[in-house]
Amino acid sequence: MMCHHNGKLAQATIPFQIYREFFPVNESLYRGTMFRELYRPYVKMMRR
């Protein structure tokens, strides 16, 4: 069954952000971002 819908389904909004703290170049390559505020390391959880 085909659905023809011309209305808006979603709208993404991204707030403007100011980044103030930066990693040094060699460290930002290792971490995958140069912005300290965006760095969220993956923490593996232990299984029970």
N, C-alpha and C positions, 0 to 999 in steps of 0.2 A: 504494500500500500504506500503510495507516494503522498507526502505531505507538502503542500506548497504554502509556505508561510513567509510573508514579506516583512513582518515586524522585527523589531530588534530583540535578539535573544539574550544578549548580555553586553555589558560595558565595563571594561577594566579601567580602574583609576589608580594611578600611582602618584603618591604624594612626593613633592620635591624634597630632596634630602641634601643636607650639607655634610660632607665628610671632613672631619677635622684631623683625624689621626691616621697616619700612613705607616706601613711596614717599609723597611729598607728594600731595595730592589731584589737582592738575592733571597731575602726571606719571603717576599711576596710571590716570587716564582715557586717557592716550596709550598706555600700555604694556598695558592690558587687565587689570591686576591691581594690587592695593595691596600685595601681599606680595613682598618682594625674593626670598625663597627659592623662590617659584613662577615667577619670570620666566625664561623660556627663549626668547630671540629666535630667529626663523627666520633661518637663514644659507643663502643661496642658493649652491649648489655650481656651479662652472664645469664646463661640458661639454668634453670633449676632442675 
